[in-house]
Amino acid sequence: MHALLVHALVPSAAFAPSPLTRHAQPHLRTQPPALVAPSGVDELPYALQQATVLAGFAGLGAATLASASAYEAVRRASDESVWWQRWETFAAATLGVTFVLAGRSHFTMPEAFKAIYPPPGTWGFWYLPGSSDFHVAWTGVAELLGGAGLLLGCLLSVVGQASMGRELRVWVARAVFLLVLAVSPANMYMFTHGAVMPGVTPDELPLGWHAGRFVAQALVLSVLLTTAQVRLRHTVVLTVTVTPTRSRSPTQTLTLTLTLSNVCQTESALGLTLTLTLTRVT
């Protein structure tokens, strides 16, 4: 279950040259992956491996968009109710804790994360500058900051700064969404080459495990995507009141009442009244 949270909810951004591929033989520092992955992808020619990787990311994108559409439809149906706002705060807090724990594990068990870093030459096109230690470190820091940002946004909402908290969650969700995409090759490597995380996952991961991680990752991406697209929209209510004078004077008074209310916080509104004098020309 812990492994599912680390990889599914937070497609681990750890990477490390795990020796495995017969196409690239980097210096081995961790337990090598299976000689033949359960998926069998590593046995295929590079062209088919690349097609599999592209299809995997395309499928992840499609699943994320479909899930995000459904999520957005439910949100619209709820009409931004108080309960829905509480759910969004809870979801963001849950993701925040998950990312903080995952980021911390990059430094408490770095070898496990380095074991799922695709070595140079993987799939015939993977050549990312930097060592596995570097990528495990920066993604760990990024996950810690992303999780802390989500938690801070939730805290602000709880203490009465809902507008500020929601705005913070929007920006943090955008960054974390990109982070999850950036570390997704590690998950793909686990599927295509059978890489595992020593001390975290079993020695061999069945296809069902990868399917579960895929679904969980799509759900997390969809929540992040939906949160990242939130805007602090405002509704302008314009009330026009015409008050004619009782005398036969050619002037009339036009009173405009402008009310600006935040859709997310209907209790906070800004009212502005303008009084204009119009002269009727006869």
N, C-alpha and C positions, 0 to 999 in steps of 0.2 A: 504494500500500500504506500509506503514511504517512497519507493522508487517511482510509483505511478504519479505521485504528486510532484516529485522532482523533475521527471521527464515529461509528463503529460501536461501538467499545469504550467510548468516553467521549462519548456523545451531547453534543457540544460545548455548553457552556453559554454560548457567546458569543452575543451578539446585537447587531445594529446596524441602525438604520433603513436598510434598503436600499430604496430608492425604488420599487420596482416596481409595486406594485399601483395599478390605476387607481382604486381606492377610497380610497386614502390617499396623499398626496403630501408626505411629510416632506422636510426639507432633505437633499439627497443629499450624502453624504460618501464613499461608496464606490461601486464599480461596481454598477449596477443589475442585478437579476436578468433572466432572459430575459423577453421581452414575453409569451410564451406558454410555460408550463412544459411539458416533455415529457409530464407526466401529464394536462395539459389541465384540471386542477382549477380553476385561476385564471380560466378562461373561464366557469365555471358560476355560476349565481345563488348568493347568499349562503347560502340555505337548503341547497342541495346541497353547498356547500363545508363548511358546519358538519356536515352529516351525514357527509361524507367524513372530517373530522377526528375526529369521535366514533367512527366505525367503525375508523379507524386506531389510536386509543388502545385501543379494546376488543380489537382483534386483537392488539395488543402485549401487553395484559394476559393474554389467553388463551394466547398463545404462551409468555409468561413462566411462567405457572402450570404449563402442560404440561411445559415443560422442567425447572422446579424439581421437579415430581413425579418425573420420570424420574431426575433427579440424586439426589433423596433415596432413591429405590428402590435405586439403585446403592450409595449409602452404607450403607444398611441391610444389603444383601447382603454388603458387604465386612466387616460386623461391626466397624466402626471399627478396621480393621487398621492396623498401623504404616505400611504403604504408602499407605493412604488418607489418613492424617494428613499424610504427606509431600506427597501430591498437593494437599491443601487448603492447605498452607503454600505450595507452589509457585504455586498458582492465585492466592492472595491477594497473593503477592509480585509476580506478573506484572501483576495489576490495579493494585497500588500504584505500580509503575514507570510504567505507562501513564497513570495519573491525574496523577502528578507531571509527566511530560512534557507532558501536555495542559494542565495548569494553568500551566506555565511558558510555553507558547506563547500564552496569553492576553495575556501582557505583551511577548513578542517579536514577535508579529504580530497586534496587536489589531484592525487594520482587517479582516483576514480573518474574524475572529469577529463583528465588528459587522455584517458584510455578511449574516449569516444571522439577525439579530435581526428578528423580525416587527414591521413598523411598526404604529403605532396604526391600528386599523380593519381589520387583516387578518382575514379570515374573517367580518367583520361583527361580531365581538365582542371582539377582542383589544385591550385597553386596560390596559397594565401601567405603573404609575407608575415614574418613574426613567428616566434616559437610557441609551442603549446603552453608553456608556463605564462607567457605574456597574455595569450588569449583567455586562459583560465582566470588570470588575475583581473583583467579589465572587465570581463563579463561579470565576474563576481561583484566587483565594485558597482557596476551599472545596475545589477539586480538589487543590491542593497539600497542604492539611492532610489531606484524606481519603487521598491516596496515601501521605503520610508516616505516617499512623496505621496503615495496613495493613502497611507495611514494618516499622514498629516492632513490631507484633504478631508478625510473622514472626521478627524478630530475637530477641525474647524467647523464642519457642519453640525457636529454634536453640541459645540459650545455657542451656537447661535450665529456663526458666520457662514451660513449656508451658501450664500452667493460666492464668497471667496473660496470656500472649500470646493465647491463644484467646479469653479474655473480652474483651480489647481489640479483637480483630478483630470480635467480635460487635457491639459498640457502633459501631465505625467503619463496618461494613458497613451497619448500619441508616441511618446518616447519609448514606453515599454512595448508597445505594439511593434515598433521597428526593431527593438532588441530581440523580441521573440523570433521575428523573421530572420534576424542575423544569426541566431544560434541554431536555427532549424536544420542546417546541414549536419549537425551532430546527430540529430535524431534520424535523419535520412541514412547516415553512415551506419547507425546501429541496425537499421532495417536491411540495407543492401549488403553489408559485410559482416553482420553478426557480432558487432562490437558490443561489449558489455561493460558495466561499471563494477570492478572488483570490490566486494564488500557491501555493495548496494543492491545489485541485481543478481539473479541466478546466473549460472555459467552459460546457459543457453536460453534465449528468449523466444518463445513460440510466436507464431504469426498472430495469434489472438491477442497477445500482449501489445504488439505493434498496432493492431487495429484499435484497441482501447486507447492507446496513447494518441493515435491520430484523431479520434473523436474528441478526446479531452482537449487536445491542442486546438482543434477547430472551434470548440466552444469558448475557450479562453480568448482566442483571437477575436471572436465575434463580440464578446463582451467588451474587450478593449477597443475594438473598432467603433462600436456603438457609443461608448463613453467618449471616445476621442472626437466624435462628430457632433457632440452636444454643443449647442451655442446658448449663451445666456440671452435668449430672445426677449424682446419687450413688445408689449401690446400698447398701442396708443389709442386711447379713447377720447374722441373729440366731441364735446358738447357745445352746441351753438345756441345761444339764447338771444333773441332780438327783443329789446324792450323799447317800444316807441314811447315818445313823450306824449302827455295828454294835451299839451298845447298844440297850436297850429304851427309851431315852429318847424322849419324845414330840416331840423336835425333829428337824428335817431341815435340811440346808443346800442352798440352791438357788443355783447359780452361773450367772449370765448373762454371756455373752461377746458383746459388740457390736463388730462390725467395720464401719467406714465406709470404703468405697473409691470413688474417683473413676472413673467409667466411662471417661473420656478418658485417665486415667493410672492404670491398675490397679496400678502399682508403688507408688503412694503410698496408704497406708491408715492409718487411725486405729483402734487397738484399745482397747477399754474393757471391763474385767471388773468386774461387780458381784456381790457376795456377799450374799445375803439369808438370814436365818434364819427359818424358818417353824415355828410351833408347832402341832402336831396336837392338836386338842381331842378327848378321848375321853369 
